Amino acid sequence: MKLDHKTLTKIMIGAIALVVGFVFGSLWRENQLLRQGIGGTGTGTPTAQAPTAPTTDSLAKMPELTEEDHVRGSLDAPIILVEYSDYECPFCNRFHPTMQQVLEEYGDQVAWVYRHFPLTSIHPRAQISAQAAECVAQAGGEDAFWQYTDRLFEEAGLAGAEALTEEALLEYAGELGVSTGAVQTCLDNDATKAAVDEDTAGGRAAGITGTPGTIVMTQEGDFELISGALPFEQIKTIIDQYL
């Protein structure tokens, strides 16, 4: 059947509308996931209703900071940002340079605490990556932990989950001068699983539901949640109100 010009025009307009709708719908979906701080590739379907934001009281249930925590800066700083994060989470990957910029901008006015919150249901290599980072800390110390964390996010940013195989995790440790034998033994024995699980449980107790979830706390006892990979300017606004 031969279609007339008017019919063809209507079909073409309809097809264009469908494509435009799909593109804008995909962008909206990724933006919603980012705002909610949900880890993943951005291809999942967001929930119909965003999780209820934790209250100040629930945030205050976050486990106290100790010498066992991984800290950049001093815990005596006026403002401490406790980040619950996942090495395989692309949103955490976007947020990592932002946190580095915060330290560069504010110096000794802030401290950055890193805690593990692997979303194992959607990130199959997040748990072993977190355990490997703890193994590196045990074998190489705190500086090695932070160098390793920077490296994992750098590599995952380039290659995604493929950068977080056990072989790659051991390779990065060796390149930092940490004994790969010690890290391998640590991983084989699940020696750091309890530490990772403890971080995760503490985050849940405070109301963390996705990554990155960053709790801002002050020496005066204020608490506020930064949910998702907010850009630096928004983080700056939050910090400045407490300084």
HELIX and SHEET records of a PDB file:
HELIX    1   1 HIS A    5  GLN A   36  1                                  32    
HELIX    2   2 THR A   56  LEU A   59  1                                   4    
HELIX    3   3 PRO A   90  TYR A  106  1                                  17    
HELIX    4   4 GLY A  107  GLN A  109  5                                   3    
HELIX    5   5 ALA A  126  GLY A  140  1                                  15    
HELIX    6   6 GLU A  142  ALA A  159  1                                  18    
HELIX    7   7 GLY A  160  LEU A  164  5                                   5    
HELIX    8   8 GLU A  166  GLU A  175  1                                  10    
HELIX    9   9 THR A  180  ASP A  188  1                                   9    
HELIX   10  10 LYS A  193  ALA A  205  1                                  13    
HELIX   11  11 PHE A  232  TYR A  242  1                                  11    
SHEET    1   A 5 HIS A  70  ARG A  72  0                                        
SHEET    2   A 5 VAL A 110  HIS A 116 -1                                        
SHEET    3   A 5 ILE A  79  SER A  85  1                                        
SHEET    4   A 5 GLY A 213  THR A 218 -1                                        
SHEET    5   A 5 PHE A 223  SER A 227 -1                                        
END                                                                             
